[in-house]
Amino acid sequence: MRKIWSIYITDWKNIFSVPTVALLVVGLMLLPSAYAWFNIKSMWDPYGNTSGIIVAVANEDEGAVVRLTEQKINVGEETIKNLKKNKKLGWVFVDQKEAIRGVKHGDYYAYLIIPKDFSKKITSILEANPKKPQIVFGVNEKINAVAPKIAASGATAVTAQISEAFIKTVGDAIFSAFYKAGVELEKDLPSIFSVENQIFELEKALPQIEEMGRKAIELEGKLPEIHEKGQQIIALEQRIPELDQVGQSILKVEASLPLVMDAGEQVLAVQERLNDISRTTAIINDVVTHITEIETQIKQAMDSVNEANQSSTNSEQLTPLYNELMDIHGIIQNTRTDLQQKVDQVTGGINTAADFVKDVFPTVEQKIHKAADFVRNDLPKVESDIREAADLIRTKLPAAEQAIHKAADFARNDLPGFEEKVRNAADRLRQFKGSVNIYDLIEYLKHDPNKESSFLAKPILLKTERIFPIPNYGSAMTPFYTMLALWVGGTLLVSSLRVDVEDVESQFKHYQIYFGRLLTFLTIGILQAVIVSIGDLYIIHAYVADKLWFVLFSIFISIVFTTIIYTLCSVFGNIGKGLSIILLVLQISSSGATFPVSLTPAFFQALHPFMPFTYAVSILRETVGGMIKAVVIRDTLYLLIFVGISFLLALALKRPLGGWIHRTAERAKSTKIVP
């Protein structure tokens, strides 16, 4: 141990004996801190000054009308107004042609184009076939690697803002309609209950409806007969003039009834005088006798004249008289015969007429009066009804027949389905009444539209509980850059200072040389850690929850890293320097210090548990955010394991490989390229 301490003391004496070397050592102490501080400060708030990211915005939106409220909106114009207040990016408002040109030529990092139908499509949510609107986002990715990501983040924020505003607008419309519907529904409750009762009554009436359907089918079968009778009514209409004539005749007969009555009385009187009529034959017989006597006398007179040879004039005067009497006699004779026959007929007719007058005529007279009353009072109405019936048959019967056919078709084809729907509707109403309180539904519909639309626009509020909160990105990256600076500092040490000790007299053993020079390196490494960690706290003012432990663990990590790097170079010479650089590269990707290790390829995920960076960055993060004892103990133990492995590697291989490493170094120096 004394020789190890001797090597350590000698090293520092030699350092301070040469000012340039002392200055180099001081530089080696300070250089890692500068590396850490500049990187941490540059990452302090990387998205805090993005207004220099120029994004062109072109609004082509023509606007639209919200159907529920007839409210005119132009989402593009509203977006432009909001972007003019947004300073997160450098928004430039141009037309579409200029936006595309500017991005292609690198004048702008990206463009946002709001198309003409943007508002129209965004309001189509209230239509049967809604169409999603699009904002065209173009980005020039060759200008810068990070700028496109920032611009894309800005575009995402814009679309989210538009979505929120639109959802609120549409929500206002929808919930206002709901409120109106709730009010109207409340007003219409009596009608709703009435309809409900009507459906239940309709369900009860289904048997009668079925019966009506059957009757409609039966009626359809009787349509030919109905049609035939209808034609008869039309034919009857055509005979109305004849009915009028008959009616007039009946009225005339009624008007003649007094005459008929007088005639009847006369008939009765004649009947009483039938004996006188019978005596007419005797009178005629007397007339015939008298005429015969006159004829005889005239004949005798004519004969006397002829015998007396009187003048022909007298003869001539008697001859016409005689002839006329002969004619009268013939006529009377014939008349007597006919009269006898007719007297018999008249007697029979009068007796018959008298019987009619006494027995039948009163009934006939009453019927004639009734018929006449009908003609005067009812016949015009009957004729009007006949005309109306005929007109209905001509104009309405075809439609009625068609309606009957439809009713019959409905009864045959649709009535079963209709009955099923009515029963289903009634069942659903009963289920609805059992499961939904309509008053509760009305109360829900009448909720405040503004509150409901605000809820719809932001249905979920993210309540962030910051566990081990770190106020800024730079402080969150402090563990990584501090740890990286300590590894870089160790690498600078082995690149600037010798890891071997000149032992011309061979007075030191290999492990004494290893530990003696290691103490020198560790001293510089500790000072590096102190400068870096205190500078993090008080120069760049990084946030650290446990400041003392941050400094102490920085020193501990520097000891671990310096031991590992020093051991590699002490055992393997210049090859060890290369190994430390390779190890640095592997650890940056596999430690999860920047990106989560789960996002790295499988190779680096496999290396993750075996890298010192994994536990070094973890233990420093504990001091920055807030320490969990179990994690700190775990990380400390793993880091101590790496130190132990380094010691074992040095004790096991430094002596066997020492000669080979020395010869290799000499050959490398002979190239005059490798120091």
Secondary structure, 3 states (H helix, E strand, C coil): CHHHHHHHHHHHHHHHHCHHHHHHHHHHHHHHHHHHHHHHHHCCCCCCCCCCCEEEEEECCCCEEECCCCEEECHHHHHHHHHHHCCCCEEEECCHHHHHHHHHCCCCCEEEEECCCHHHHHHHHHCCCCCCCCCEEEECCCCCCCHHHHHHHHHHHHHHHHHHHHHHHHHHHHHHHHHHHHHHHHHCHHHHHHHHHHHHHHHHCHHHHHHHHHHHHHHHHCHHHHHHHHHHHHHHHHCHHHHHHHHHHHHHHHHHHHHHHHHHHHHHHHHHCHHHHHHHHHHHHHHHHHHHHHHHHHHHHHHHHHHHCCCHHHHHHHHHHHHHHHHHHHHHHHHHHHHHHHHHHHHHHHHHHHHHHHHHHHHHHHHHHHHHHHHHHHHHHHHHHHHHHHHHHHHCHHHHHHHHHHHHHHHHHHHHHHHHHHHHHHHHHHHHHHHCCHHHHHHHHCCCHHHHHHHHHCCCCCCCCCCCCCCCHHHHHHHHHHHHHHHHHHHHHHHHCCCCCCCCCCCCCHHHHHHHHHHHHHHHHHHHHHHHHHHHHHCCCCCCCCHHHHHHHHHHHHHHHHHHHHHHHHHHCHHHHHHHHHHHHHHHHHCCCCCCHHHCCHHHHHHHHHCHHHHHHHHHHHHHHCCCHHHHHHHHHHHHHHHHHHHHHHHHHHHHHHHHHHHHHHHHHHCCCCC
